[in-house]
Amino acid sequence: MSEYLSYLRLPVIGSTVVACLASSLLYFKQNELIYPRALPPDARTNVPKPSQFGLTNFEELLIPTPDGESLSCFLIKPSNRSFARNVTILMFHGNAGNIGHRVPIAKILTEELGCNVLMLQYRGYGLSTGTPNEKGITIDAQTGLDSIRQRADLRGSKIVIYGQSLGGAVGIGLAANNHQSGDIAGIILENTFTSIRKMIPSAFPPARYLAPLCHQIWPSDEVIGTIKDVPVLFLSGLQDEIVPPSHMKTLYSLCTVPVKIWKEFPGGFHNDTVTEEGYFNAIDDFILEEVLGRKTRTMVAASHVEMNEKDSEPPPIPLLTSVSDASIYVLLPSIMTEPALSGYIYPFAASPDVIRSNQKDAYFQGMLLEQLSDILRNLKGARFAHTYTSEARTVAELLYLGLTTFVGNRTLGEEYCDIIQVEDDTRRLPSIFRRSGYIVTTILLPYGLNRILPAFRRRIRAKLEAVLRKKSAKKGSSPPTSLDKLQHYILANLDTLTSHSPVYAVSLAVFYFSGAYYHLSKRLWGLRYIFTRTVEPSSQRVGYEVLGVLLVLQLSVQGYLHMHSTVTRGLTIANTSSFTGGTVILGHGVEVSLDPQSYSSNNALLFETDTPAPEMDKSALQKITHTPMLQNPRYNLEDKETMNWINDRQQRKCTLCLDAMKDPSVTLQP
């Protein structure tokens, strides 16, 4: 009965282990899920600039935070200053993409509504440094607000907080901490959630019971009620497929400010509510009436508006009548034009940085392999760990690249050298297809070749030896044909011909000259590194052209010596025995191999252990060594009485293989 109960425990234990692993993954990796800053794939490197959309009056800012990070921001002002309003919009984006993808929205806010717009980019997004988290982004938001207050050209303007999705939660928290200052004149929220924990059941139903493990909370529903005397505009897309519209309605009901305005868009989804008809009209009405305290004007087409020379207000924006009319205001990476890409300024990384990054990664992979080997040694013993060293190294490399490159993160070496891996043709972050292909070709393919090639070489060598032996028996002393010479050459150089070392050497030489593609796999998949900073022309990056010249010379000399040896010695049928393998017994029973590979320093010989060597006659061995040979062992180590003088059982094992002692020549350790 107890045996059956033990089997019944297996599903319970298995499900418990799976639940623990899932919980650990959610807890420790949830930041990667909540803040997908690498989506779309080039969001960390390709940040479109306002100039690509016809904006000229803007500044690119790097705002330092109190905790040492640097925020990349755009400050955009109306091009027609005579129509500018005394309003500065602090714009917070969602949890994906970068500020460059929202520039078309800022263009309407500046050119049509006449407002200044500070587009703040959270830490870890776009070109900002750091890693995003709730505490850090809260600091970023406060830093952006303080920078507006400290600028002389913006001091005294009315500040409006505008947040989309995650940006709405950021804006609510910022307003709650600063609403008493009096300079925040309004809040605009679009498709914002009540809290991350409460959104998990709808966004990912299987994880509803793991919601308490979420440590990135953003409790907007608990904070919004503390905001006083600041008007709030709620913009809700009723077709939102990510944040349920009920979250926006809950926030609206919890908001206790005297002025709160609800505007819903029946056809608005999470990411395209901005394209709905009346979206910017609602913002314009809110700014005019609630922020500036003026009477709302009727919005008509800008082409039918004639401005009075004394009117200081900018013309009203045109009505967005359909999604197609507004599509020009939404920027997606897939529709980036060639002129936008031609302005790319981030240089490719120099060869010293690439090599240093690779060395750093190799160091951490070695540490991971050492820890994994310790685990195997403790669980299965030293013999098992030594036998499967190659497999352990492969698993360690897969773990390292699987937790970094595969999921879209930088490796520790890349972070150490401040370089980012990109596609060489588009200069965007590598797609999942390229990342997976790179991991397969750089780890699994070499491992598979190392397992297959020894057996492949043995089969080819045996086949060639059999063919040459048969031809030698038939032709006798007749001269060899061209085919015979080719077969002799292949047999003599089989290990070299099937080795990938020459290919790696040529690829490395090309890298030394060009500084691109340190690994052959990166060359196959078109992956290069770029700096995340602008390298000054005065900063000279040292190359490794000298090493390239030396490597080319080495390859040339080796090639010449190989050709000279092949041509001058000649491969004739008279030497057929030297290519057909086998052994010969000399005087006194000494065995000598006729295979030239037996005396070469080739690591491939280590794998050729399937064919046992012929046993030598004991009498012949006695003549060679001049040592009397006993018919039976002097000591039988399997006899307990013989080994009683060794107290510890562990010391009765061979110090090399850790198996029980069986031969009198074993090494004893006191």
N, C-alpha and C positions, 0 to 999 in steps of 0.2 A: 504493500500500500504506500509506503514511504517513497518507493521508486516512482510510482505514478504521480505522486504529489510533486516530486522534484521536476518531472516533465511539465506539470501544469504551471510551475513557477516560471518557466522559460518565457512564455509570452508576456507575463507581468514584468519580469526583469528587463526584457527587450524593450517593451513600451516605455518603461521608466528611463532606460538609458537614452532612448530617442527623445523623450520629453526633456531630459536634462540637457542633451546636446542642443536641441532647438531653443531652449530657454537661454542657454549660454550664448548661442549665436545671436539671438535677439538682443540680449543685454549688452554684449560687448561690441556688436557690429551694427547697432541700430542707427548710429550716426551716419553710416554709409547709406542707409535706406531713407532716412528722413532728409538728409542733405545731399542729394545726388548732384554734386557740383560739377561732375565730369560729363553731365548730359546737357545737350547733345555732345557727341564725342570730342569736339574741338572747343568746348566752352572754356577750358582753362587757358587756352593759348590764343584763340582767335576772337578778339573783342572788337566788333565793328565800332568805328569812331563816328562822331556826329558829322564830320566833314563828308563822310560817304553818303549822307542824306541831305546834303545841301546846306547844312548849318555852318555858320562861320563864327558866330559870337559864342565861343565856348572855351572852357579851360579843362585840361587834364590834371587832376589833383592826385597827390599821394598824401593821405592824411594819416599821421601816426596816432596810434591808440595808446592809452596809458600803460597797457601791458606789453608794449613792444612790437605790435603788429603794424603793418602798413596797408591802408585801404585805398584801392584804386577807384577813383570817382570821376564823374563828369559834372561840371557846373555849366549849365546852358542858360543863356539869357536871350531875350527877344532881340532879333536883329534890328527891328524898328524901335528904338528907344523912346521915341515920342509917344508910342502907344503902350508902353510898358506899365504894368500895374505894380503896386507896392506889395506884391505877394511872392513869397518864396515857397515852393513845394519841395518838401523833403520826401523823396520817392524811395520806397522799399520794395524790392522785387520778390518773386516767389522763390521756391526752393530748388529750381533748376535753371540752367542757362546763366547768362550774365547780363550786365547792364546794357551792353551793346545791342542785345536783342530787343530791348525796350526803348531804344532811341526814337523810333517812329512815334511812340506814344508821347515822349517828352517833346517831340517836335510840335505836336498839336498844342500841348500845354504852353509852349513858349510862343510859337508863331501865331496861333489863333486866339489863345486866351491871354497872352501877354504876361505870363508869369515866369519868374526865375525857377529853374528846376535843378536841385542837387540830387543827382543819381548816385546813391551810395551803394557800394558793392561790398557784401559781407566778407569777412575773413575766409580764406580758402576758396573763394569764388573768383573766376576770371583771373586777373593779375594781382589780386590781393593775396597777402601772405597769410599763413596760419591754417588752422583747422576749424571748421565751423562747429559750434555747439551753442546751447541756449545761453549760457553765461557770457560767452565771447561775443555773440551777436548782439546781446543786450548792451555790452560795452561799445560795440561798433555804432549802434543807433545813438547812444548818448554822445559819442564822439562826433558824429555827423551834425547833431543839433548844436553842440558847442561850437563847431567850426562856423556855422551860420551866424551865431551870436557874436563871434569874434571878428568876423570880416567887416571892414569899414563900409564896403559897398553894399552889404546886405543888412547891416545893423539898422534896426528900426522897422524892417519890413515884417508884414504879418506872415507867420509860418503856418503852413498847412501840411499835415502829415498824410501821406497817400501810400497805402499799402495794399498789395495784391496777394491773396492767399497767405503764405507764411509772413509776407510783409505786413499784412493786416495785424497779425498777432504781435509782431515787432512794434508796430505803431501804437497799438493799444497799451503795451507795457511802457513805452516811452512817454506817451501822453499821461499815463497814470502817475509817473514819477515827476512830471514837469508841468502839470496843468495849472499849478498855483503861480507859476512864474508870470503868466499873463501874456506871453508872446506867442503862444500856440493859439491860433485863431480858428482852427478847424481840423477835422479828421475825416478822411475818405477811406472807407473800407470796401474791398471787393472780394467776394467769395472767400471769406475768412472762417476758420473753424473755431469751435468753443475751446477745445484742447486736443492735443495729440492723442492722449489716452482715449478720449471719447470718440475720436475719429477712426481708431483702429478697427472696431467691429464692422464698420461699413466699408472701409478701404481694404481690409484684409480679414474677412470673417473667420478663417481658421485660427487666427491668433487672438481672438477676442478674449480668451482666458489668460493670455499672457500679457494683457495690457498693463497690469500693475507693475510689470518689470520695466516699463518704458520710463527712462529717467529724463527724457527730453519732453517736458510737459507743455509748456506755453499755455498756462491756465487763463485764457482770455475771458472766460465766463466768470472767473472769480475777480478779475481785475477791472473789467469795464465799468462795474458799478461804482468804483471809486473816483471816476472822472467826473468833474463838476464844471458847469458853465462853459463847456467847449462844444459847439455844434458838431454833430456827426452825420455824415451821409453814408447810407448803406446801399451798395450796388450789388444786387444778387441775380445771378444767372440761374433760372429755374431748371435748366437741364444739366446742371453741374454733375458730372459723373465721378468726381473725386471727393469733393466736400459736399455732403448733403445740404440742400438749401435750408433744411431745418436748423442747421447750426447758425446761419445768419439770422434767422427769425428769433432764435433763442438769444443771441447777442442783442438784437434790437429790443427784445422785451426786458432784458436785464439792464439796458442802458437807462440811466436816470437823469440825463442832461435835459434842460428845458427844451432844447431844439434838437430833434432827431428826425431825419428824413429817410423814408424808405422808397427805393426805386428798384423795381424788379424788371427782368428782361426774360420773357417767356421762352425765347429761343437761344438763350445764352448758355454755353457750356463753360467748363472751368477755365479754359485758356482762350476762348474767343468772345467772352462777354464784352470785351472792349470794342468789338466790331458791331455790336448791336445798335440799332437806330435809337438815337436819343441819349447815348452814353455820355458823350462829351457835352451835350446840351445840359444834362443834369449837373455835371461838374461846374459848368459855366454859371448856371443859375445859383448853385450853392455858393460859389465864390462871390458873385455879385451881391446877393441878398444877405447871406449869413456872415461872410468873412469881411466884406467891405461895407455892408450895411446899406446897399443901394437897391433901387427897385429893379427887379428882373426885367430884362428886355425880351421881346419876342424874337426867337431865333429864325432867321430867314437865310436864304442862300447869300453867300458873301458877294456873289457877282451882281446881286440886285441891291446892294447896300452902298449908299453914297455918304461918306463921312463928312460931317461938318468940320470946317477947319478949326473950330473952337472946341470940338469934342475930343477929349483926351482918352477916350476908351478905344480899344482896338475893335475892328469889325467883328461881328459875330461869326462863329465858325459855321461851315456848311452842315446841313443835316446829313447824317450818314444813313442813306435810305436802304441799303442792303449790305450783305456781307461782301459782295463783290466790290462795292464802292469803297469799302474800308480795308480791303485786302492789302492795299499798298502801305497801310500803317502797321502791318504785322510782319516782322522780320523773322524768317526761319533760316537756319544754316543751309538748307537744301536749295534756297533760291538766291544764295549769295552770288553776286556777279563777279566776273573776272577782274574788273577794276578794283573791287574791294579787296581781293586777294593780293593784287599787285602791290598794295601798300604795306605788306607785311614787313616788319622791321626786325624781328627777332632772329639773330644769327644762329647758324648751326654750331653745335658745341665742338670745341677743338679736341684733337686726339688725346692730349694729356688728361682732360677731364673725363673722357670716355673710358680710358684705361683705368684711371683712379676709381671711377664708379664701379667698373667690373671687379677690381681688386677688393673693394669694400664688400660687394655682394658675395664674392667668393669667401671672404672671411666669415660673414654671417651664415652662409651655407655650411661652412665647416663647423661652426658652433652648433648649428642645428643637427648636423650629422653626428657630432660627438654626443649630444644629448640623446638622440635616437639610438645610437649604439649602446649607450649606458642602459637604456631601458631594455633593449633586446638582451643585453648581457645579463641583466638581473632576472629577466623573465625566463629566458631559454638557455642561458649559459654562454660562455665565451666561444665555444666551438661553433655554435649556431650563428653568433654575431660575426665571427670571422668568415664563415662560409657564405653568408649573405651580405657581405660588405657592399658589393655592387648594387644590390637591390636596395639596401638602406640608403646609399648615396642618391639613388634615383628618387626614392620617396622623399628624402629631405629636400632635394631640388624642386620636386613637384609641389611640396608644401610651401616652399619659399615663394616661388613664382605664382602659385595658385592663390596665395593670400595677398599678393601685390599686383603683378602684371595682369593676371587673368581678370580680376575684379575692377581693373582700371586705376589702381593706385600706383604710385611710384615705389620703386624698391628703395631700400635704405641707402644703397650706394648712389642712386639717382638723387635722392633728397640731400645726401651729404655733399654732392657736387652741384646741386641746384640746377639740374638739367631735366628735361622732359622728353619722353619718347613720342615721336610723331610719325605720321605717314610721309614718305618723301615726296609723293606726287601732289598731295593736297595740303600737307602741313597741318593736318588735324590730328587729334588724338586717335590712336589706332582703334579700328573696329574690333568687335569681339571675335570676328573671324580671323583677323590677322594676329590678334593676341594669342588665340588658341593654336593657330598654326605655328607660331613662333615657339610656343612651349613644347609642342609635339616634336618639332624638328630639332630643337636644341637639347631635349632631354630623352624622350622616348625613342626617337630614331637612332641616336648613337647607342643607346642601351640595346636595342634590338639587333643592330649590326654587330655589336660585340658578342652577342649570343649566337648569331647565325654564321658569321664569317668563319670561325674555326672549323665547324663541321663542313661548311661549303668548300674550304680550302682542302680538307682531307679528301673529300669526294673527287674534286677536280684533280688533285695530285695522284690519287689512286688510279683514276681513269687514264691520265696521261702516261703514267708509268706502265700501265698494262698495254696501252697502244704502242709505246716505244719499244717495249720488250718484245712484243709480237713482231713488229717491223724489223727489229734487230735480228731476230731468229730467222726471218725469211730472206733478208737481203744480204746478210753476211757482211762482207767488206765493201760493198758497193757504196758510192758516195751518197750522202744524204740529199734529199730534195729540199726545196724551199719550205714546204710544209713541215718537214721534219725539223728544220732549223727553228721554225716558228714555235713548234710544240716544245722543243728543247728550251727555247728562250722563256716561254711562259712557265714551264715547270721550274726553271732555275730562279725566276723572279716572281713567283706566284704571290708571295706575301706582300711584296712591294706593289704589284699591280692591283691588288685588292685592298690596299690600305688607303684610308682617307687622309693620311698625314700630308702627302704632297698637295692635295687640294686645299687643306687648311693653311699650309705654308704660303701658297700663292695668294690666297685671300688675305692673309695677314700682311704680306708684302704690299698688296694694293692698298690696304688700310693705312700703312705707314706713309704712303705717298699722298693719298687723298684725304685721310682723316675721317673717312666714312665707313660704316659697317664693320665694326670690330669682330663681330661673329658672322660666320657664314650664313646662319639662319636669318639674321637681320638683313643681309643682302638679298636673300631669297624672297623675303616678305616685304622688302622696301621700308625698313624702319630705321629712322635716324634720330639723333638727339639735337635739341635746340636749347639755348640759354633762355631763361625767363627774365633776363635783364638785357639792357642794351650795352653792348661792348664798345667802348670808346675806340676810335681809330688808333689812338696812341698806345692802347693796350695790346702789346704784341703777344700772340699765343704761339708758344714754341711747338714745332712739329717734330716728327720722328722720321724725316726723310733719310737721315743717315742710317738708321736701322733698316729702312727699306732697301737701301743700296747694299748693305752688308748681307741681308737675307737673299737678295737677288744674286749676289756673288756666290753665296754658299750653294744655292740651288744650281747655278750655272756650273760650278766646279764639280758638284756631285753628278750632274748630268753628263758632263764631259768624261769624268772618270768611268762612269757606267758604260757609256758608249765605247770608250777606248778599250775597256776590259772585254766587252762583248765582241768587238771587231777583231782585236789583235789575238785573242786566245782562240777564237773560232770554236764552233760547236760541231763536232763531227761525230759520225757514228762510232768511231773508235773510242770516244768518251761516253758512249751510251750508258755504260754501267754506272757512271757517276750521276746519271739523271734518273735511273730507274729504281733508286732506293735500295733497300735491303742492307744486309750486313755480311761481313766475312770474318771467319774465325782464324786468327793467326796462331803462331806457336804458343804452346802452353794454354790454349783455350781463351786467349784474349780476343774479345769481340770488338770490331771496329765498324762503325756505320759508314755506308757509302753515300748517304744523303748529305749533300753540302749544307742543307739547312740545319743539320744537327750541330754545326759548329759556328753558326751565325748568332749574333746577339739580337735575336728577334723575339719579342714578347709573345708572338703568336704561338711559339713552341710550348708555352706554358699551358695552352688549352688542349694540346694534342696528347691526351693521356688515356685514350680509349684502348689503344693497342698495347698490350703488355709486352715487355721485353722478354726474349727467350731466356729460360733459366739456364744458368751455366752449370756444367758438371762439377760436382763437389771435388772430385780428384784433381780436375784442372785448376780449380780455385786454390786447392791446397798447394799445388806446385808454384802458383804465382805468388801467394802470400807467405809461403814457407811456414804455415801454421797448421798444426794437426787439426783435423776435422773430427769431432765427436759424432757418433751415431745418434745420440740423444742429447737434449739440453742438459747442461750441468746443473742448472737450477730451474725448477718449474715454478714460475711466478704465479700460476693459478692456484698453487697449493697454499692454503691458509697457514700451515705450519712454517712454510718458508718465509712468509711475509709478516709473521708475528712480531718480529723485532722492530717493525715500523708501526708505531702506535696510531698515528692519525691516519684515518682512511683517505683523506684528501692527498696525503703525501705518497700514497700507493699508486697514484696516477701519473702518467707521463706529463712532464712539464711542458711539452710542446702541444700535444693534441688533447690532453686532459682525459684520455681513455685509460682504462685499467692496464697495468704493465703486463706485457705478454712476451717480450723478447729480452734476453739477457743484456742486450746493448742499450737498454733504456738508461736515461739520465736520472739519477737519484738526487733529491734535494733534501738535506738534513733539516 
